[in-house]
Amino acid sequence: MPSALINVPKKAKRGDVIEIKTLMSHIMETGYRHTASGETVPRDIITSFTCRYNGAEIFRADFFPAIAANPFVTFFTTAIESGKLEFEWIGDKGFSETASASITVE
């Protein structure tokens, strides 16, 4: 079962640049491997990741078969107001996971 690890500062000063880190547990099968009997192993990857800060999209990434298993994404944003960061991963075979974290801006 997929699970997300999220690292967001609990508090920040208004205007501070903060680092956000995420890790999603996922096998990320490329679709290029073959079994011992020669059958292709079907592709099963996360295709997109999105982060929203109080509903506004602040980061998006599209993934392709070359991405590693358990993708780790880190990025920076400016702490503008207290609120909620929402994370969404979408992938093959109906894969969809969400997570959220709160931040207090002083």
C-alpha positions in Angstrom: 0.0 0.0 0.0 1.4 3.4 -1.0 2.3 5.9 1.7 3.7 9.4 1.7 6.3 11.0 3.9 6.0 14.8 4.1 8.4 17.3 5.7 7.1 20.8 6.0 8.2 23.3 8.7 5.5 23.7 11.4 6.3 27.4 11.7 7.9 30.1 9.6 8.2 33.9 9.5 6.3 35.7 6.8 8.5 35.9 3.7 10.9 33.1 4.7 11.9 30.7 2.0 11.0 27.2 3.2 12.0 23.8 1.9 9.3 21.1 1.4 10.3 17.4 1.0 8.1 14.5 0.0 8.6 10.8 -0.6 6.0 8.5 -2.1 6.3 4.8 -1.6 5.8 3.3 -5.1 7.5 0.6 -7.2 7.6 2.6 -10.4 7.7 -0.2 -13.0 8.9 1.2 -16.3 7.2 -1.1 -18.7 10.5 -2.0 -20.4 11.4 -5.1 -18.3 10.5 -8.6 -19.3 9.8 -11.7 -17.2 11.9 -14.9 -17.6 9.3 -16.1 -20.1 9.7 -13.0 -22.2 6.4 -11.2 -21.3 6.6 -7.5 -20.8 6.0 -6.3 -17.2 3.3 -3.7 -17.5 4.1 -0.1 -16.9 3.1 1.2 -13.4 4.4 4.7 -12.6 3.4 7.9 -10.9 2.8 10.3 -13.8 2.3 13.6 -11.9 2.8 15.3 -8.6 1.1 18.6 -7.5 1.4 20.8 -4.4 -1.1 23.4 -3.5 -0.7 26.1 -0.8 -4.1 27.2 0.5 -5.6 26.0 -2.8 -3.1 27.7 -5.2 -0.8 25.4 -7.2 2.8 26.2 -6.3 4.6 23.2 -7.7 3.9 20.5 -10.4 6.1 17.8 -11.8 5.4 15.2 -14.5 7.2 11.9 -14.2 8.3 9.4 -16.9 9.5 5.8 -16.8 13.1 6.9 -16.0 12.1 8.1 -12.5 13.3 6.0 -9.6 11.1 3.9 -7.3 9.9 5.7 -4.2 10.2 9.2 -5.8 11.7 11.9 -3.6 10.7 15.5 -4.4 12.1 18.5 -2.8 11.3 22.2 -3.6 11.2 25.6 -2.1 8.4 28.2 -1.6 7.9 31.4 0.3 5.8 31.3 3.5 3.1 33.9 2.8 0.3 33.0 5.3 -0.7 30.3 7.7 -2.6 27.4 6.1 -2.6 24.1 4.4 -0.3 22.4 1.9 -2.0 19.7 -0.1 0.0 17.1 -2.1 -1.4 14.9 -4.8 0.2 12.0 -6.8 -1.5 10.6 -9.9 -0.4 7.5 -11.8 -1.1 4.5 -14.0 -3.7 1.9 -13.2 -5.9 4.4 -11.3 -3.2 5.3 -8.8 -4.1 8.4 -6.7 -2.8 9.5 -3.3 -3.1 12.6 -1.3 -1.6 14.0 1.8 -1.5 17.4 3.6 0.4 19.4 6.1 -0.2 22.7 7.9 2.1 25.6 8.5 1.8 28.6 10.9 3.2 31.8 9.5 4.0 34.5 12.1 
